[in-house]
């Protein structure tokens, strides 16, 4: 039985897909155009930046701030809660959903990476890929340069030290550091 879904439908379902879907291409172009406008806008024009982010993202919470530059694949797959602060240089590879909670602090140069690729050389050469969602809980602090890998959930009130690579879920209320990030303290 063949799979009649479009590659976009496969991507949104979290299944392997090839990024050659014309709708995905248009959505990617739209995200590139909006992020370009955001990243080249007057940094003191908070009203324009908020309007661009509200248009680009799946949600952009009240009282939140995101300092450009910002890069994403599609935008609508990323949601940011209320009163969240995102410092310069966030990369949100939002092939799957990226959910950022309320009152989150994100340091400069953070990468939220949902995309996965096959380990086997054949499917990788054939350009198959997939993705797993990322969830950042309320009141989390991600230090500068943190990398969050596909499928990771970080619980509320957790702190991840600068430069850490998070490859597995972290519980609520802990401090985690290192590569891979390990819990070093309970809060």
N, C-alpha and C positions, 0 to 999 in steps of 0.2 A: 504494500500500500504506500503510495507516494504522499509526501507532505505538500499540500497545495498552498500553504501559507506563504505570504510574501516574506522576504528577508526581514523587513521591518517588523512584521508580526512575530517572527521567530525571535528577533532581538528583544522585543518588549516582553516576551514570554520567558526570557532567560535561557533560551535554547541556542545551540550553535547556529550561526548565520554567516553569510558573506556580505560585507558592507557595500554591495553594488546596487542596492535598491534605490530607484530614482527619488522616492520620497525621503529616504534617509539622506541622500545627497543634498536635496533642497533644504532639509532641516539643518544639516550641518552648515550649509552656506549661510542660512539665516543666523545661526549662532555666531559664525565668524564675523558677519557684518555687525551684529549688535555688540559683540565683545570688542571689535575694532573701535566702534563709536565710543564705548565705555572707556576703553584704555587710552583714547586720545582726547577725551573730553577735559574741559577745565576742571582740575581737581577740587576747586572750591565751589563748583556748581552742583551742590548736593541734590537739588531738585531734579536736574537732568539725569544724574547718576541713578537716583531712585527710580525714575521713570524707565530708564533703560533696563535696570535690573528687574523691575516688576514685569516688563514685557518679555525679558529673556528667560527668567527662572520660573519653575513650577510654583514657587511661593517665595516671597521676600518679606519677612516679618516686620511689624511696626517697631521703629526704634533701632533697627539693625543698620550696620554700616559694613560695606565691602570696599576696601581700597584697591584700585587697579594697580598693576595689571591683573587681569583675571582671564583664565582660559577654560573652556569646556567643550565637550563634543556637541551637545544638543541644547543644554540649558533647561529645558522643561523637565528633565529628569532630576534636577537638583532643587531641593527646597531648603530654605533657611528660615529658622524660627525668629521669634521676637527678641529684641535687645541683644542680638549676636554681633560680635565684632570680628571681622576678617581682615587681617593685615595684608600687606602687599604680596602679590605673587601666588595666589591660590590657583592650583590646577585641579579641576574636578572633571576627571574622565568619566562622564555620566552616561555610559552606555547602558548601565543598570541604574537604578535610583540611588541617589546620594541624599540622605536625610540628615540635616543638621538641625539640632534642637534649639530651644530657647536659651538665652544667656550663655552661649558658647563663646569662648575666646580662641581664635585661631591665629597662630603666629605667622610671620612671613615665610614664604617659600614652602608651604605645606602642599602635599600631593595626596589627593583622594582618588585611588585608581581602581575602578570597577572592572576594567577589561581583563579578560584572560585569553590565552592562546594555547593551542594544543602543544603538548610536549612532543608528540610524535611528528617526525619531519614531514610526512606526506600531507596530512590535513593542514599543517601550518603553511606549507608551500602553496597549497590550494586556497589559502587566505580565509580558512574557517576561523572564527573567533566566537567568544561568548562573553558573559559578564555576570558578576554577582554583586548584589546591593551592598552599600555601606550605610551604617546608621551611627551617628554621633549623638549621644544622649544629651539631655539638658545639663547646663552648667559644666560642660567639659572644657578643659584647657589643653589645646594641642600646642606644644612649644614649636619654635621655629624649625623648619626643615623636616618635620615629621612626615613620614610616608605611611598611609593606611592602605593596606592591600585588599583585594577583592573579597567580599563576603564577610567583612569584619563588622562587628557591633561593639561600640565602646559605651559602657554604662554611664549613667548620670553621675556627675560630681567627680569624675576621674580626671587625673592630670597625666599627660604623656610628655615626658621630657624631650627637650630639643634634640633633633637628629635621630630620634627613635624610628624603627621600622616595625609597624604593628601588623603581624601576620595571623593573629588569632584573636578571638573575642577577649575583651577586658571587662571585668565586672564593674559594678558601680562602686564609687568611693575608694579608689586606690590610686597610688602613684606607680607608673610603669616607665621604665627607661631601657634603652639598649636596642641592639639589633641581633636577634629579634627582641622586641619589647617584652620585659618580664616585670611582674609586680614586685616592687621592693618595699612597699609600705601600704598599710590600710589607713584610711583617713577617718 
